[in-house]
Amino acid sequence: MSQEENPEQHPAENLPDEHGAGHGEVARTGDPFADPGLPPHEPRIQDIDEAAAKRSERAVAGLFTLSMLATVAFIASFVIFPVDKNIYIFPIGHVSALNFSLGVSLGVALLAIGAGAVHWARTLMSDKEMTDERHPVDADPEVKAQVLADFAAGAAESGFGRRKLIRNTMFGAMALVPLAGVVLLRDLGPLPEKKLRKTLWAKGKQLINMNTMEPLRPEDVAVGSLTFAMPDGLKEDSEEFQKQIAKAALMIVRLQPEEIKDKRELEWSHQGIVAYSKICTHVGCPISLYEQQTHHVLCPCHQSTFDLADGARVIFGPAGHALPQLRIGVNSQGNLEALGDFDEPVGPAFWERG
């Protein structure tokens, strides 16, 4: 028999070494899943330098003071700015002075509080890590049994199961109490009634270019261009401007008449010029993106896409129905005019439309 076939001739190869492991075996040096512990704590500059800590303290106090001033400005805005005051803010445009001041002041107040709290926690509060051993969160079986027994005894003593009159009237009272809060919602504003079904557009209303503030003529609208219009007589500095433009905003696109697929759309257009509501039928965002090659318009909020060559029907996105079209023509002065109001309410299909 050869030496390879007789392992007894090499007994030293299988003897354990000084670490307790035989040749060819991996020695175990410890638990590979042992808790490594926390890294050593490194102090911040504020922990060792009182001057740096004072600077952080002043910074936090400054942020909290800024928040107080912004809150005072928020309250003062209600007194200073009337509801119908509009101002021009570059590059936003004309906005409500009251809404702008309230938004900016409240935003600064909240941001300053948050920034101050974060700076306080990161620079001055203790940053030493602490460990807390986990313990079972469920109760002992004896405690569970006692709780269930107490509950059953309480239910029996209250007569909840036997006294149906009390039980049913209690359910009724608890169900009706929340209605008191619903009634308070009535004070949020006047009911819409039929206001959201009608706009300022009417027969004979000229289309006013919102860039030039001049009446639109057919030759002003080039093929492939996107123009925004509003009804004649609506002024940007009027008290009702924001309410009315939110319903009457119009976009004008000129197509080749042979490219219009929808029969009614072609009848309601003028020489290929079509007019549709600018308000998206999803949540009411203003549509502002136009693709010349496909004649698609896109809402930038949630990407609802409408085909202006096919009745502005929805081809993508969450919008529920097509954009309302405005029937247009030309008056005796050669300007584009509306031949009526929109064929349906503009904007989302919410019940609040009246």
BALUM-159244 format. One record per residue (C-alpha): residue in three letters; residue number from 1; x, y, z. Coordinates in pm, 1 decimal, padded with zeros to 6 digits. Each point is the difference from the previous one (the first is absolute). Layout:
! BALUM-159244
<atom ala, NUM, <X, Y, Z>>,
...
//
This chain:
! BALUM-159244
<atom met, 1, <00000.0, 00000.0, 00000.0>>,
<atom ser, 2, <00132.9, 00343.7, -00089.6>>,
<atom gln, 3, <00062.0, 00277.2, 00248.7>>,
<atom glu, 4, <-00293.0, 00206.3, -00141.9>>,
<atom glu, 5, <-00232.7, -00293.3, 00065.1>>,
<atom asn, 6, <00104.8, -00041.7, 00363.0>>,
<atom pro, 7, <-00076.8, 00314.9, 00200.8>>,
<atom glu, 8, <00128.4, -00161.5, 00317.2>>,
<atom gln, 9, <00358.6, 00049.7, -00121.6>>,
<atom his, 10, <-00044.5, 00381.7, 00024.6>>,
<atom pro, 11, <-00175.2, 00051.1, 00330.7>>,
<atom ala, 12, <00154.4, 00343.9, 00058.0>>,
<atom glu, 13, <-00200.0, 00152.4, -00286.5>>,
<atom asn, 14, <-00326.5, -00039.3, 00190.8>>,
<atom leu, 15, <00123.3, 00101.9, 00342.9>>,
<atom pro, 16, <-00136.5, 00329.1, 00133.0>>,
<atom asp, 17, <00244.4, 00288.8, 00017.1>>,
<atom glu, 18, <00054.7, 00235.6, 00288.1>>,
<atom his, 19, <-00319.9, 00194.6, -00084.5>>,
<atom gly, 20, <-00213.5, -00311.9, 00024.5>>,
<atom ala, 21, <-00048.6, -00050.0, -00375.9>>,
<atom gly, 22, <00138.4, -00277.0, -00212.2>>,
<atom his, 23, <00195.3, 00047.2, -00321.8>>,
<atom gly, 24, <-00234.5, 00101.8, -00284.1>>,
<atom glu, 25, <-00257.4, 00143.5, 00241.2>>,
<atom val, 26, <-00072.7, 00370.0, 00063.5>>,
<atom ala, 27, <00064.2, 00104.8, 00355.8>>,
<atom arg, 28, <-00292.1, 00173.8, 00173.3>>,
<atom thr, 29, <00114.1, 00322.3, 00154.7>>,
<atom gly, 30, <-00336.1, 00131.2, 00131.5>>,
<atom asp, 31, <-00365.3, 00079.7, -00074.4>>,
<atom pro, 32, <-00021.4, 00149.4, -00352.1>>,
<atom phe, 33, <-00329.0, 00172.7, 00094.7>>,
<atom ala, 34, <00122.9, 00164.8, 00316.8>>,
<atom asp, 35, <-00125.1, 00350.0, 00075.4>>,
<atom pro, 36, <00269.0, 00240.2, -00125.6>>,
<atom gly, 37, <-00119.0, 00271.1, 00237.5>>,
<atom leu, 38, <-00023.5, 00372.4, -00064.4>>,
<atom pro, 39, <00286.5, 00199.9, -00148.8>>,
<atom pro, 40, <00177.3, 00232.8, 00240.8>>,
<atom his, 41, <-00177.8, 00329.5, 00054.2>>,
<atom glu, 42, <00156.3, 00295.4, -00178.7>>,
<atom pro, 43, <-00074.1, 00335.6, 00165.8>>,
<atom arg, 44, <-00122.5, 00291.0, -00210.3>>,
<atom ile, 45, <00170.2, 00336.3, 00002.1>>,
<atom gln, 46, <-00290.0, 00135.7, 00206.0>>,
<atom asp, 47, <00071.6, -00263.7, 00266.9>>,
<atom ile, 48, <00355.4, 00118.7, 00056.6>>,
<atom asp, 49, <-00015.0, 00367.7, -00099.9>>,
<atom glu, 50, <-00243.0, 00220.1, 00191.8>>,
<atom ala, 51, <00040.8, 00281.1, -00254.2>>,
<atom ala, 52, <-00121.6, -00231.5, -00278.5>>,
<atom ala, 53, <-00291.5, -00107.0, 00218.2>>,
<atom lys, 54, <-00092.1, 00366.1, 00053.6>>,
<atom arg, 55, <00007.1, 00058.4, -00376.2>>,
<atom ser, 56, <-00234.6, -00293.1, -00055.2>>,
<atom glu, 57, <-00224.7, 00129.7, 00275.7>>,
<atom arg, 58, <-00019.3, 00341.9, -00164.5>>,
<atom ala, 59, <-00071.6, -00160.5, -00338.2>>,
<atom val, 60, <-00288.9, -00202.0, 00142.6>>,
<atom ala, 61, <-00136.1, 00303.1, 00182.7>>,
<atom gly, 62, <00027.5, 00202.9, -00320.9>>,
<atom leu, 63, <-00202.8, -00256.9, -00193.3>>,
<atom phe, 64, <-00268.6, -00005.3, 00269.1>>,
<atom thr, 65, <-00007.1, 00382.1, 00000.8>>,
<atom leu, 66, <-00037.8, -00001.5, -00379.0>>,
<atom ser, 67, <-00294.2, -00236.8, 00040.9>>,
<atom met, 68, <-00162.7, 00238.0, 00248.6>>,
<atom leu, 69, <00041.1, 00295.2, -00235.9>>,
<atom ala, 70, <-00143.0, -00200.4, -00288.9>>,
<atom thr, 71, <-00300.8, -00095.8, 00212.7>>,
<atom val, 72, <-00058.0, 00365.8, 00083.0>>,
<atom ala, 73, <00023.7, 00077.9, -00372.8>>,
<atom phe, 74, <-00255.0, -00274.0, -00070.4>>,
<atom ile, 75, <-00246.5, 00157.6, 00243.5>>,
<atom ala, 76, <00070.1, 00349.9, -00130.4>>,
<atom ser, 77, <-00068.2, -00109.9, -00356.4>>,
<atom phe, 78, <-00367.7, -00045.4, 00081.6>>,
<atom val, 79, <-00016.4, 00367.0, 00099.8>>,
<atom ile, 80, <00226.8, 00150.8, -00264.2>>,
<atom phe, 81, <-00110.0, -00167.1, -00324.0>>,
<atom pro, 82, <-00361.1, 00003.1, -00126.7>>,
<atom val, 83, <-00139.0, -00314.3, -00156.6>>,
<atom asp, 84, <-00023.9, 00151.6, -00350.4>>,
<atom lys, 85, <00355.4, 00144.5, -00007.2>>,
<atom asn, 86, <00215.7, -00144.6, -00280.5>>,
<atom ile, 87, <00373.7, 00059.9, -00039.4>>,
<atom tyr, 88, <00253.9, -00096.2, -00264.6>>,
<atom ile, 89, <00273.6, -00239.1, 00115.7>>,
<atom phe, 90, <00274.0, -00086.2, -00248.8>>,
<atom pro, 91, <00004.6, -00261.3, -00145.6>>,
<atom ile, 92, <-00331.2, -00129.5, 00138.7>>,
<atom gly, 93, <-00215.3, 00280.8, -00138.4>>,
<atom his, 94, <-00309.8, 00155.6, 00154.8>>,
<atom val, 95, <-00094.1, -00166.8, 00329.0>>,
<atom ser, 96, <-00214.8, 00080.6, 00299.3>>,
<atom ala, 97, <00199.7, 00216.5, 00240.4>>,
<atom leu, 98, <-00176.9, -00156.3, 00298.5>>,
<atom asn, 99, <00058.0, -00360.6, -00107.7>>,
<atom phe, 100, <00363.3, 00068.9, -00090.9>>,
<atom ser, 101, <00078.7, 00170.3, 00330.7>>,
<atom leu, 102, <-00178.3, -00266.8, 00203.6>>,
<atom gly, 103, <00179.3, -00281.6, -00180.2>>,
<atom val, 104, <00346.0, 00154.3, 00025.7>>,
<atom ser, 105, <-00031.8, 00105.2, 00364.4>>,
<atom leu, 106, <-00145.8, -00331.6, 00117.1>>,
<atom gly, 107, <00258.1, -00194.3, -00199.7>>,
<atom val, 108, <00284.6, 00198.0, 00155.4>>,
<atom ala, 109, <-00148.7, -00044.0, 00349.9>>,
<atom leu, 110, <-00027.4, -00377.6, -00030.8>>,
<atom leu, 111, <00333.7, -00039.8, -00177.1>>,
<atom ala, 112, <00181.5, 00204.8, 00264.0>>,
<atom ile, 113, <-00148.1, -00207.3, 00283.9>>,
<atom gly, 114, <00099.4, -00322.7, -00171.8>>,
<atom ala, 115, <00350.5, 00119.5, -00084.1>>,
<atom gly, 116, <00051.5, 00130.8, 00352.6>>,
<atom ala, 117, <-00113.1, -00327.5, 00157.0>>,
<atom val, 118, <00225.3, -00205.8, -00228.2>>,
<atom his, 119, <00300.4, 00224.9, 00063.4>>,
<atom trp, 120, <-00063.9, -00013.5, 00373.6>>,
<atom ala, 121, <-00019.1, -00379.7, 00000.4>>,
<atom arg, 122, <00308.7, -00051.3, -00215.9>>,
<atom thr, 123, <00232.1, 00245.3, 00172.1>>,
<atom leu, 124, <-00107.3, 00045.9, 00362.9>>,
<atom met, 125, <-00209.2, -00294.6, 00112.3>>,
<atom ser, 126, <00175.3, -00317.7, 00114.6>>,
<atom asp, 127, <00103.2, -00221.2, -00289.6>>,
<atom lys, 128, <00119.3, -00299.6, 00199.6>>,
<atom glu, 129, <-00152.0, -00324.0, -00125.9>>,
<atom met, 130, <-00186.1, -00212.8, 00251.9>>,
<atom thr, 131, <-00106.9, -00361.7, -00023.8>>,
<atom asp, 132, <-00313.0, -00151.3, 00146.3>>,
<atom glu, 133, <-00037.9, -00375.6, 00017.8>>,
<atom arg, 134, <-00315.7, -00134.7, -00154.3>>,
<atom his, 135, <-00247.7, -00177.8, 00221.9>>,
<atom pro, 136, <-00315.4, -00193.4, -00084.5>>,
<atom val, 137, <-00288.4, 00237.5, -00055.8>>,
<atom asp, 138, <-00283.8, -00247.9, 00044.1>>,
<atom ala, 139, <-00152.7, -00066.5, 00337.7>>,
<atom asp, 140, <00031.5, -00321.9, 00194.1>>,
<atom pro, 141, <-00271.9, -00260.8, -00054.8>>,
<atom glu, 142, <-00126.2, 00059.1, 00353.2>>,
<atom val, 143, <-00038.8, 00374.1, -00066.7>>,
<atom lys, 144, <-00178.1, -00064.0, -00330.2>>,
<atom ala, 145, <-00242.6, -00238.1, 00165.5>>,
<atom gln, 146, <-00069.0, 00248.0, 00280.5>>,
<atom val, 147, <-00066.0, 00285.5, -00247.2>>,
<atom leu, 148, <-00244.0, -00210.8, -00200.8>>,
<atom ala, 149, <-00173.8, -00110.4, 00317.9>>,
<atom asp, 150, <-00031.0, 00359.8, 00122.0>>,
<atom phe, 151, <-00137.6, 00108.1, -00338.3>>,
<atom ala, 152, <-00258.5, -00276.2, -00001.2>>,
<atom ala, 153, <-00100.5, 00083.3, 00356.4>>,
<atom gly, 154, <-00033.3, 00368.8, -00082.4>>,
<atom ala, 155, <-00212.3, -00071.3, -00307.8>>,
<atom ala, 156, <-00227.4, -00225.6, 00203.5>>,
<atom glu, 157, <-00037.9, 00252.7, 00281.2>>,
<atom ser, 158, <-00078.3, 00285.5, -00241.7>>,
<atom gly, 159, <-00282.8, -00191.9, -00162.7>>,
<atom phe, 160, <00125.7, 00106.0, -00344.2>>,
<atom gly, 161, <-00110.6, -00324.9, -00158.8>>,
<atom arg, 162, <-00338.9, -00020.9, 00173.3>>,
<atom arg, 163, <-00114.8, 00362.4, -00008.7>>,
<atom lys, 164, <-00046.2, 00049.1, -00374.0>>,
<atom leu, 165, <-00180.7, 00334.5, 00035.4>>,
<atom ile, 166, <00299.3, 00162.4, 00168.6>>,
<atom arg, 167, <00243.8, -00158.8, -00241.4>>,
<atom asn, 168, <-00185.9, 00105.8, -00314.0>>,
<atom thr, 169, <-00062.1, 00357.9, 00116.2>>,
<atom met, 170, <00368.2, 00030.8, 00095.6>>,
<atom phe, 171, <00101.5, -00107.3, -00350.2>>,
<atom gly, 172, <-00240.7, 00253.5, -00145.5>>,
<atom ala, 173, <00134.3, 00282.4, 00214.8>>,
<atom met, 174, <00361.0, -00082.3, -00090.9>>,
<atom ala, 175, <-00088.5, -00013.4, -00369.3>>,
<atom leu, 176, <-00177.8, 00337.5, -00000.9>>,
<atom val, 177, <00252.1, 00199.7, 00203.3>>,
<atom pro, 178, <00253.9, 00026.7, -00289.5>>,
<atom leu, 179, <-00269.7, 00163.9, -00212.1>>,
<atom ala, 180, <00044.7, 00311.7, 00214.0>>,
<atom gly, 181, <00348.0, 00038.6, -00148.5>>,
<atom val, 182, <-00133.9, -00046.4, -00352.6>>,
<atom val, 183, <-00238.2, 00290.9, 00052.0>>,
<atom leu, 184, <00297.0, 00222.1, 00086.3>>,
<atom leu, 185, <00135.9, -00057.4, -00350.3>>,
<atom arg, 186, <-00286.5, 00216.8, -00126.3>>,
<atom asp, 187, <00193.4, 00305.8, 00120.6>>,
<atom leu, 188, <00288.9, -00069.0, -00237.1>>,
<atom gly, 189, <-00166.4, 00211.2, -00266.3>>,
<atom pro, 190, <-00312.2, 00048.0, -00212.1>>,
<atom leu, 191, <-00145.1, -00290.7, -00192.0>>,
<atom pro, 192, <00106.7, -00007.4, -00365.0>>,
<atom glu, 193, <-00357.9, -00030.0, -00132.5>>,
<atom lys, 194, <00031.0, 00033.6, -00382.4>>,
<atom lys, 195, <00300.7, 00234.8, 00001.7>>,
<atom leu, 196, <00246.7, -00265.0, -00109.5>>,
<atom arg, 197, <-00210.3, -00097.6, -00300.4>>,
<atom lys, 198, <00024.6, 00342.4, -00162.8>>,
<atom thr, 199, <00294.1, 00218.2, -00107.4>>,
<atom leu, 200, <00035.2, 00353.3, -00138.3>>,
<atom trp, 201, <-00001.6, -00132.2, -00354.5>>,
<atom ala, 202, <-00315.9, 00092.3, -00191.0>>,
<atom lys, 203, <-00105.4, 00069.9, -00356.2>>,
<atom gly, 204, <00188.3, 00304.0, -00132.7>>,
<atom lys, 205, <00282.5, -00004.6, 00261.1>>,
<atom gln, 206, <00329.1, 00071.6, -00175.0>>,
<atom leu, 207, <00306.8, -00216.6, 00063.3>>,
<atom ile, 208, <00271.6, 00213.0, 00167.1>>,
<atom asn, 209, <00363.5, -00109.0, -00031.7>>,
<atom met, 210, <00133.7, -00033.0, 00357.4>>,
<atom asn, 211, <00349.3, 00103.7, -00113.1>>,
<atom thr, 212, <-00084.3, 00312.9, -00200.3>>,
<atom met, 213, <-00341.9, 00073.4, 00159.2>>,
<atom glu, 214, <-00127.4, 00068.9, -00353.5>>,
<atom pro, 215, <-00287.9, -00170.5, -00186.6>>,
<atom leu, 216, <00109.8, -00308.8, -00190.3>>,
<atom arg, 217, <-00036.4, -00012.7, -00376.5>>,
<atom pro, 218, <00020.3, -00319.8, -00206.6>>,
<atom glu, 219, <00325.4, 00115.1, -00163.1>>,
<atom asp, 220, <00156.5, 00039.0, 00346.8>>,
<atom val, 221, <-00021.6, -00376.3, 00062.1>>,
<atom ala, 222, <00267.3, -00192.1, -00189.3>>,
<atom val, 223, <-00023.6, -00369.6, -00079.0>>,
<atom gly, 224, <00160.0, -00201.1, 00278.8>>,
<atom ser, 225, <-00001.3, 00284.1, 00252.1>>,
<atom leu, 226, <-00163.5, 00003.1, 00344.2>>,
<atom thr, 227, <-00169.6, 00321.8, 00112.9>>,
<atom phe, 228, <-00181.2, 00075.5, 00325.4>>,
<atom ala, 229, <-00307.3, 00222.8, 00004.8>>,
<atom met, 230, <-00258.7, 00141.7, 00239.6>>,
<atom pro, 231, <-00341.4, 00164.3, -00050.8>>,
<atom asp, 232, <-00025.4, 00363.0, -00096.2>>,
<atom gly, 233, <-00080.0, 00224.8, 00296.9>>,
<atom leu, 234, <00187.9, -00203.1, 00262.4>>,
<atom lys, 235, <00272.8, 00208.8, 00166.8>>,
<atom glu, 236, <00300.2, -00139.2, 00187.5>>,
<atom asp, 237, <-00036.7, 00255.3, 00280.5>>,
<atom ser, 238, <-00368.2, -00072.0, 00060.9>>,
<atom glu, 239, <-00120.6, -00167.9, 00318.3>>,
<atom glu, 240, <-00156.9, -00291.3, -00189.3>>,
<atom phe, 241, <00293.0, -00063.5, -00235.2>>,
<atom gln, 242, <00138.5, -00310.2, 00174.5>>,
<atom lys, 243, <-00342.2, -00158.5, 00039.3>>,
<atom gln, 244, <-00103.4, 00063.2, -00359.5>>,
<atom ile, 245, <00327.5, -00087.1, -00174.5>>,
<atom ala, 246, <00003.5, -00332.0, 00185.8>>,
<atom lys, 247, <-00307.4, -00093.5, -00203.2>>,
<atom ala, 248, <00041.8, 00202.7, -00319.3>>,
<atom ala, 249, <00369.3, -00057.5, -00082.5>>,
<atom leu, 250, <00022.6, -00098.4, -00365.8>>,
<atom met, 251, <00268.2, -00148.8, -00224.1>>,
<atom ile, 252, <-00000.7, 00056.7, -00375.3>>,
<atom val, 253, <00166.7, -00232.2, -00250.7>>,
<atom arg, 254, <-00008.5, 00015.2, -00379.0>>,
<atom leu, 255, <-00008.3, -00328.7, -00187.8>>,
<atom gln, 256, <-00035.9, -00086.4, -00363.2>>,
<atom pro, 257, <-00374.4, -00060.6, -00049.1>>,
<atom glu, 258, <00067.6, -00337.4, -00161.5>>,
<atom glu, 259, <00187.7, -00110.2, 00316.8>>,
<atom ile, 260, <-00308.1, 00044.8, 00221.8>>,
<atom lys, 261, <-00154.8, -00343.7, 00054.4>>,
<atom asp, 262, <-00304.4, 00095.3, 00208.6>>,
<atom lys, 263, <-00294.2, 00130.4, -00203.5>>,
<atom arg, 264, <-00142.0, 00229.1, 00269.4>>,
<atom glu, 265, <00343.9, 00137.9, 00078.4>>,
<atom leu, 266, <00035.1, 00100.8, -00365.7>>,
<atom glu, 267, <-00344.0, 00165.8, 00002.9>>,
<atom trp, 268, <00081.1, 00197.8, 00314.5>>,
<atom ser, 269, <00337.1, 00118.9, -00132.9>>,
<atom his, 270, <00083.4, 00282.9, -00237.3>>,
<atom gln, 271, <00240.0, -00072.5, -00287.4>>,
<atom gly, 272, <00164.3, -00271.0, 00211.7>>,
<atom ile, 273, <00022.8, 00218.6, 00311.4>>,
<atom val, 274, <-00134.3, -00193.0, 00298.7>>,
<atom ala, 275, <-00062.1, 00132.4, 00350.5>>,
<atom tyr, 276, <00001.8, -00225.3, 00305.4>>,
<atom ser, 277, <-00008.3, 00051.9, 00375.7>>,
<atom lys, 278, <00346.6, 00032.9, 00150.3>>,
<atom ile, 279, <-00113.4, -00165.0, 00325.4>>,
<atom cys, 280, <00089.3, -00368.2, 00029.7>>,
<atom thr, 281, <-00295.0, -00230.2, 00071.6>>,
<atom his, 282, <00196.3, -00195.0, 00261.9>>,
<atom val, 283, <00058.7, 00240.7, 00290.5>>,
<atom gly, 284, <-00018.1, 00338.5, -00174.9>>,
<atom cys, 285, <00365.7, 00074.0, -00079.8>>,
<atom pro, 286, <00069.0, 00240.7, -00289.9>>,
<atom ile, 287, <00112.4, -00176.9, -00317.3>>,
<atom ser, 288, <00305.3, 00160.9, -00157.2>>,
<atom leu, 289, <00193.6, -00258.3, -00205.2>>,
<atom tyr, 290, <-00074.6, -00054.0, -00370.5>>,
<atom glu, 291, <00156.4, -00245.9, -00243.7>>,
<atom gln, 292, <-00025.0, 00131.6, -00355.8>>,
<atom gln, 293, <00058.5, -00326.6, -00187.1>>,
<atom thr, 294, <-00269.5, -00200.4, 00182.1>>,
<atom his, 295, <-00231.4, 00288.6, 00102.0>>,
<atom his, 296, <00004.2, -00130.0, 00356.5>>,
<atom val, 297, <-00018.6, 00227.1, 00304.6>>,
<atom leu, 298, <00141.2, -00113.9, 00333.0>>,
<atom cys, 299, <-00093.4, 00097.8, 00353.7>>,
<atom pro, 300, <00326.8, 00047.1, 00194.8>>,
<atom cys, 301, <-00152.0, -00106.3, 00333.4>>,
<atom his, 302, <-00087.0, -00366.1, -00062.1>>,
<atom gln, 303, <00079.8, -00043.0, -00371.3>>,
<atom ser, 304, <-00357.1, -00025.2, -00127.7>>,
<atom thr, 305, <00024.1, 00023.2, -00379.7>>,
<atom phe, 306, <-00272.5, 00119.6, -00238.0>>,
<atom asp, 307, <-00021.1, -00026.0, -00381.0>>,
<atom leu, 308, <-00107.5, 00339.6, -00137.7>>,
<atom ala, 309, <-00047.2, -00149.1, -00345.4>>,
<atom asp, 310, <-00262.5, -00244.0, 00129.0>>,
<atom gly, 311, <-00235.2, 00195.0, 00223.8>>,
<atom ala, 312, <00262.9, 00043.5, 00275.3>>,
<atom arg, 313, <-00071.0, -00353.0, 00119.3>>,
<atom val, 314, <00219.1, -00152.9, 00271.7>>,
<atom ile, 315, <00270.7, -00229.8, -00138.9>>,
<atom phe, 316, <00212.3, -00032.9, 00314.7>>,
<atom gly, 317, <-00009.0, 00079.7, 00369.1>>,
<atom pro, 318, <-00257.5, 00019.2, 00278.4>>,
<atom ala, 319, <-00233.4, 00261.6, -00154.6>>,
<atom gly, 320, <-00353.7, -00130.8, -00024.0>>,
<atom his, 321, <-00140.0, 00176.5, -00304.8>>,
<atom ala, 322, <00090.6, 00221.8, -00296.2>>,
<atom leu, 323, <00065.8, 00371.8, 00020.2>>,
<atom pro, 324, <-00309.4, 00217.1, -00063.5>>,
<atom gln, 325, <00004.2, 00181.0, -00334.9>>,
<atom leu, 326, <-00107.7, 00359.5, -00063.5>>,
<atom arg, 327, <-00176.4, 00071.7, -00328.9>>,
<atom ile, 328, <00162.2, 00298.7, -00172.4>>,
<atom gly, 329, <-00046.6, 00216.3, -00304.6>>,
<atom val, 330, <00097.6, 00343.1, -00135.8>>,
<atom asn, 331, <-00187.4, 00327.7, 00062.9>>,
<atom ser, 332, <-00043.2, 00295.9, -00232.9>>,
<atom gln, 333, <00337.2, 00146.4, 00106.6>>,
<atom gly, 334, <00178.8, -00317.5, -00101.1>>,
<atom asn, 335, <00074.3, -00104.3, 00359.0>>,
<atom leu, 336, <-00056.0, -00345.7, 00142.0>>,
<atom glu, 337, <-00306.2, -00020.9, 00224.3>>,
<atom ala, 338, <-00185.0, -00262.2, 00200.0>>,
<atom leu, 339, <-00332.9, -00129.8, -00129.4>>,
<atom gly, 340, <-00114.2, -00106.8, 00344.8>>,
<atom asp, 341, <00129.4, -00151.0, 00322.3>>,
<atom phe, 342, <00182.8, -00331.9, 00037.9>>,
<atom asp, 343, <-00210.8, -00300.5, -00087.5>>,
<atom glu, 344, <00051.7, -00145.1, 00351.2>>,
<atom pro, 345, <00142.4, 00108.8, 00338.3>>,
<atom val, 346, <00375.1, 00045.7, -00001.1>>,
<atom gly, 347, <00246.6, -00165.4, 00234.4>>,
<atom pro, 348, <-00023.6, -00325.2, 00198.2>>,
<atom ala, 349, <-00318.5, -00201.5, 00015.4>>,
<atom phe, 350, <-00054.4, 00068.6, 00371.0>>,
<atom trp, 351, <-00348.9, 00031.1, 00144.9>>,
<atom glu, 352, <00092.0, 00352.8, 00112.5>>,
<atom arg, 353, <-00053.9, 00122.9, -00354.9>>,
<atom gly, 354, <-00362.8, 00046.9, 00094.8>>,
//
